[in-house]
Amino acid sequence: MRVIAGRARGFPLRSVRDRSVRPTPDRVREALFSILGDRVKDRPFLDLYAGSGAVGIEALSRGASEVTFVEKSRAAIAVIHSNLSRCGFEGRARVIGADVVDLLRRGDLAEESFAVAYIDPPYESIEGALVLRELERTPPAVAETELIVFEHRRKAAPPEPAGFLVRTRTAFYGDTALSFYQRAARF
């Protein structure tokens, strides 16, 4: 696993030695950032269920102003810190050790906005749907977030939003799918 493009292009990234953590493949990250284009440049990025931090580090490499990583595994948090240090991005990153659903329910990110929020929960869990629901229930956490990207298994239907979010696109890469959500226009 490596950084695909940008300032840290080619840097090798450590991965978590835990079978429950599934790194986003290089080709999926490359496709994701191709779709995002300059949307992350000079803007904050949120990486939920960060794992090794590869997606958020790719955002930093491509010019994100800062990245907030949220991960509850201590082993994964150590790997994120190591990868940030290797790439020289410690000063532009914040790593929060917490359960994502609990963090959103507490409103810990309610005062923040992001250009992109990336959600990569365990494929076999219902947590991704819970996270989307929490983002919809707490508009300040998502009010200024332009785009939410949800990574899921290709064969699993992406969560259907029930409130302020609209799924605008789903792209497939082997067994992985990326579903894109934006806020619905409010009248």
Residue pairs with C-beta under 8 A, 6 or more apart in sequence:
1 12
1 13
1 15
1 23
1 26
1 52
1 54
2 10
2 11
2 12
2 13
2 26
3 9
3 10
3 11
3 13
3 54
3 57
3 58
3 61
3 87
4 26
4 29
4 30
4 33
4 58
4 61
5 30
5 33
5 58
5 61
5 62
6 58
6 60
6 61
6 62
6 63
7 60
7 61
7 62
7 63
8 57
8 60
8 61
8 87
8 88
8 89
9 61
11 61
11 86
11 87
12 86
13 52
13 53
13 54
13 57
13 83
13 86
14 52
14 79
14 82
14 83
14 86
15 21
15 23
15 51
15 52
15 79
16 23
16 51
16 52
16 73
16 75
16 76
16 79
17 75
18 73
18 75
18 76
20 73
20 122
21 51
21 52
21 73
21 76
22 51
22 122
22 123
23 51
23 52
23 54
24 32
24 51
24 54
24 55
24 120
24 151
24 176
25 173
25 174
25 176
27 173
28 151
28 173
28 176
28 178
29 54
29 55
29 58
31 171
31 173
31 178
32 55
32 58
32 118
32 149
32 178
33 40
33 58
33 59
33 62
35 171
35 178
35 180
36 116
36 147
38 63
39 115
39 116
39 146
39 147
40 59
40 62
40 63
40 64
40 115
40 116
41 62
41 63
41 64
42 63
42 64
42 65
43 64
43 65
43 114
43 115
43 116
44 64
44 65
44 66
44 67
44 68
44 112
44 113
44 114
44 115
45 56
45 59
45 60
45 64
45 66
45 67
45 68
45 114
45 115
45 116
45 117
45 118
46 67
46 68
46 70
46 109
46 112
46 114
46 116
46 117
46 118
46 145
47 53
47 55
47 56
47 59
47 67
47 68
47 69
47 70
47 118
47 120
48 70
48 100
48 117
48 118
48 119
48 120
48 121
48 131
49 70
49 71
49 100
49 119
49 120
49 121
49 122
49 127
50 56
50 69
50 70
50 71
50 76
50 80
50 95
50 120
51 71
51 76
51 79
51 120
52 76
52 79
52 80
52 83
53 69
53 71
53 76
53 79
53 80
53 83
53 84
53 95
54 83
55 118
55 120
56 64
56 67
56 68
56 69
56 80
56 93
56 118
57 67
57 83
57 84
57 87
57 89
59 67
59 116
60 66
60 67
60 87
60 89
60 92
60 93
61 87
61 89
64 92
64 115
65 92
66 92
66 93
66 94
67 89
67 92
67 93
67 94
68 93
68 94
68 96
68 109
68 112
68 114
69 80
69 93
69 94
69 95
69 96
70 96
70 98
70 100
70 103
71 77
71 80
71 95
71 96
71 97
72 97
72 98
72 99
72 100
74 97
77 95
77 97
80 95
81 90
81 95
84 90
84 93
84 95
96 103
96 108
98 108
100 119
100 121
100 127
100 131
101 127
101 130
101 131
101 134
103 109
104 131
104 134
104 135
104 138
104 141
105 134
107 138
107 140
107 141
109 141
110 138
110 140
110 141
111 140
112 141
113 143
113 144
113 145
114 144
114 145
114 146
115 145
115 146
115 147
116 145
116 146
116 147
116 148
116 149
117 135
117 142
117 145
117 147
117 148
117 149
118 148
118 149
118 151
119 128
119 131
119 132
119 148
119 149
119 150
119 151
120 151
121 127
121 128
121 131
123 152
123 153
123 156
128 150
128 152
128 159
129 159
132 148
132 150
132 159
132 161
132 165
132 181
133 159
133 162
133 163
134 141
135 141
135 142
135 145
135 148
135 165
136 142
136 161
136 162
136 163
136 164
136 165
137 163
139 164
142 148
142 164
142 165
142 183
143 183
145 183
146 182
147 180
147 181
147 182
148 165
148 180
148 181
148 182
149 178
149 179
149 180
149 181
150 158
150 159
150 178
150 179
150 180
150 181
151 176
151 177
151 178
152 158
152 176
152 177
152 179
153 175
153 176
153 177
154 172
154 174
154 175
154 176
154 177
155 175
156 177
158 167
158 170
158 177
158 179
159 179
160 167
161 167
161 181
164 183
164 184
164 186
165 181
165 182
165 183
165 184
166 181
166 182
166 183
166 184
167 179
167 180
167 181
168 180
168 181
168 182
169 179
169 180
170 177
170 178
170 179
170 180
171 177
171 178
171 180
